[in-house]
Amino acid sequence: MTKLVIDVETGEVIQRDLNKAEKDQEKIDDAASVAAITTAKAEAEAKATAKAALLERLGITQDEANLLLS
């Protein structure tokens, strides 16, 4: 993997390989992103399940709930 370094004062553009610390950080950042996405999906699914269960208990449809909330 490479890194693009741009010196805004001189306009010089350098493309270089990532060093070990940068590669390690890239792996950490990737893992954190995957974890955040997985957590967000799980939370959304749990919310949708709870919402569907509540609508079922109330005996109303989503459209009827929307009507009540408008």
ZIZIJO-V757979 format. One record per residue. N is the residue number from 1. PHI is phi as a letter, one per 20 degrees, with the letter a starting at -180 (none if undefined). PSI is psi as a letter, one per 30 degrees, with the letter a starting at -180 (none if undefined). NEAR is the number of other C-alpha atoms within 12 Angstrom. Layout:
N&PHI&PSI&NEAR + N&PHI&PSI&NEAR
This chain:
1&none&k&14 + 2&c&l&14 + 3&c&k&15 + 4&e&k&13 + 5&d&k&15 + 6&d&k&13 + 7&e&j&11 + 8&f&f&9 + 9&f&e&7 + 10&e&f&9 + 11&n&g&9 + 12&f&k&11 + 13&d&k&13 + 14&c&k&14 + 15&d&k&13 + 16&c&l&13 + 17&f&k&14 + 18&f&k&16 + 19&e&l&13 + 20&g&e&12 + 21&f&e&11 + 22&f&e&16 + 23&f&e&16 + 24&f&e&14 + 25&f&e&14 + 26&f&e&18 + 27&f&e&15 + 28&f&e&14 + 29&f&e&14 + 30&f&e&14 + 31&f&e&14 + 32&f&e&14 + 33&f&e&14 + 34&f&e&14 + 35&f&e&14 + 36&f&e&14 + 37&f&e&14 + 38&f&e&14 + 39&f&e&14 + 40&f&e&14 + 41&f&e&14 + 42&f&e&14 + 43&f&e&14 + 44&f&e&14 + 45&f&e&14 + 46&f&e&14 + 47&f&e&14 + 48&f&e&15 + 49&f&e&14 + 50&f&e&14 + 51&f&e&18 + 52&f&e&18 + 53&f&e&16 + 54&f&e&16 + 55&f&e&18 + 56&f&e&15 + 57&f&e&11 + 58&f&f&13 + 59&m&h&13 + 60&c&l&17 + 61&e&l&17 + 62&f&e&18 + 63&f&e&12 + 64&f&e&14 + 65&f&e&17 + 66&g&e&11 + 67&f&e&10 + 68&f&e&10 + 69&e&f&8 + 70&e&none&7
